[in-house]
Amino acid sequence: MIRTLTAATLSLLLTASPALAQTVVIVRHGEKASPNGDPDLSEAGQARARALAASLAGARVSVVLATPLKRTQQTGQPTADAAGVKIQPVALDGGGAAHAQRVADEARKAPKDATVLIVGHSNTVADIAKALGDPAPKAPTDCEYDQMTVIQLGGAAPRALHSRYGVPTAAC
C-alpha cells in the first residue's frame, strides 16, 4: 500500500511540475552481485533497475548521469533505453565533494523543463542532493537500495521529496 501511494505521489510530482521546473531524481545503484571491485548488478539489482525505469515512465527523462562503474551504468540503462538517451558518465575524480558538485553542475545544464536521473553510490547521493539544494538529504545505509530523492529546481527554492521505489530493502 505504501509503495502504491509513493508511486502515485511520485507520478503526480513528475507529471504536474510547473512550467520550466527542472526535476532531478537521485538514486543509489541497485544491489550488487559481489562486494568486491566493480561488480555487475545481482538479479535483485537488475529487477530494481527495471523498477526504476517503470517508476519514471512518463516522466520524460532526457538526461541520465552515472559514474563510470558498472553498477551505476546498469541501474540507469533501462531508464536510458526507455527514454532513448545515452548515459552520461561523470568521473569520481577529486573526492566526494568535487564529484557531487560536478554531477550537480551537469544536471543544471539540462533544459529547464527536463527530468534528469542521477545514479550514484551510498557515499555520494546525499552530497549530490545537498549540492542541488536538498535541505535535508538522506544518505542510504549499506543495505538500502530503494531510496529515491526527487528535487524540483526552478522555483524560489528547490523542493525535495524523499521516497522509495521497487521492492523494499531489508534493514542492516
N, C-alpha and C positions, 0 to 999 in steps of 0.2 A: 504494500500500500504506500509506504513512504517513498519507495523508488518511483512509483507511478506519479505521485504528487510532485516529486523532484523533477521528473522528466517533463511534466506539464508546466511547471514553473519555468524551467529552463527553456522550453519551447516558446513560451509566451515572451520571455525576455529577448530571445534571439529573433523572433519574428515581429515583435511590436516595438523595436528600437526606434527612437526618434530619428528623424532625417539627419543625415550626416553625423551619426554617432557610431564610432568605431567600436566593435565588440571584440574583445580578446578573451580566448578560452585557454586556460593553462591547466595541463595535467602532467602527472608523472607517467613515465613509461609503464607498460604492462609488466606482468610477472615474468621473471627471468627463468630460463632453463637451468642456469647454473649461477652460483655466487661469484665465480672467478672470471677474470678477463673481460672480454667483450662478447657476452653470450647472446644467443638468439632468444626470442620470447618462447616461453613454455606454451603448452596448449591453452592454459588459462590466460596467459598474456595475449595470445592470438585472439581468443574469444573476447577479451577486454578491448582490443584494438577494433574489432568489428562492432562491439557495443558502442564505442566512442563514435565511430562513423554513423551508426544508427541514431545516436543521440544528437548528432549535428546535422542530420538530414534536413534539408530545408533552410539551413542557416546561411546558405550562400557563402561558404568558406572560400576565400580567394587567396589566402596565404597560409602555408604550413611551415613553421620553423621548428627545427630539432637539432640536437647535437649530432655530430657525425657517427656516434656509436650506434651499433645495430639495433639495440632495443628501443631507442627513441625513433629511429627511422621506421622500424617495423610497426611501432604503435601508431605512427601518423600515416602510414601508407594507405590503409583502407579509406581514410577520410580524404587524402590527397587524390586517390583514384576516383572516388565518387565525385569530387569537385573538379576533376580534370586539370589539376595543378601538380607541379613538381615540388617536392620537399626542398626547402632552402636550408642547408646546413649552416649552423653558427658554431664556430670553434669554441672550445673550452679554454683556450689560452688566457693566461693572465690572472687566473684565480676566479673564485666565485663571484665577487662583486663586479669585476670587469666583464665577465661573461653575462651576468644579469643585465648590466647596462647596455651591452651590445645587442642582446635579444630585445630589450625594450625599445632601443633606437630603431631596430629593424621593423618591429611591429608598428611603430608610429609612422614609418614610411609608407605603409599600406594606405589605400584610399580611405577617406574619412567615413565612408559607409560600408567598409569591409568587415568581414568576420575573419579573424586571424586565430589559427590554432597554434599553440606553443606546446611542444612535448619536451619535458625536462627530466630532471632527476630529483630524488628526495632532498638532496642538498642544494638544489638550485631553484625549485619552483616558488618557494616563499620569497626569495630575493628578487626574482623576476616580477612577481606580483607587487612587491613593495616598490620596485623601480617604475612600475606602471601606475602607481598611486593607490594601491590597496592599503587602507589604513590599518588593517589587522590581518596580515597574511598568515596562513596556516601551513606549517611545514609538516609533510606526512612523516609518519614513523617508518622504520624499515619495512614494516609489514603492510603498510597501507598503499594501495594502488588505485583506489576508487575515488579519490578526491578530485574535484573539479572546481576551479575558480573562474568565474566569468566577470570580466571588468568592462564596463561601458565607459569609453572616453568620449570627449567632445562636449560635455556639459560644463557647468561651472566647476564641478569637482567629479573625479572618477567615482563610479558606483560599483561596488563589488558584491558578488553573491557567491557564497561558498556552498557547494552542492556535492553530490556523489553520483556516480553512474556505474552501470554494469552490475555484476554480481558483487555483493558486499565482501570486503576482505576481512579476514579474522584479525582480532586484536593480537598484539605481540605479547 
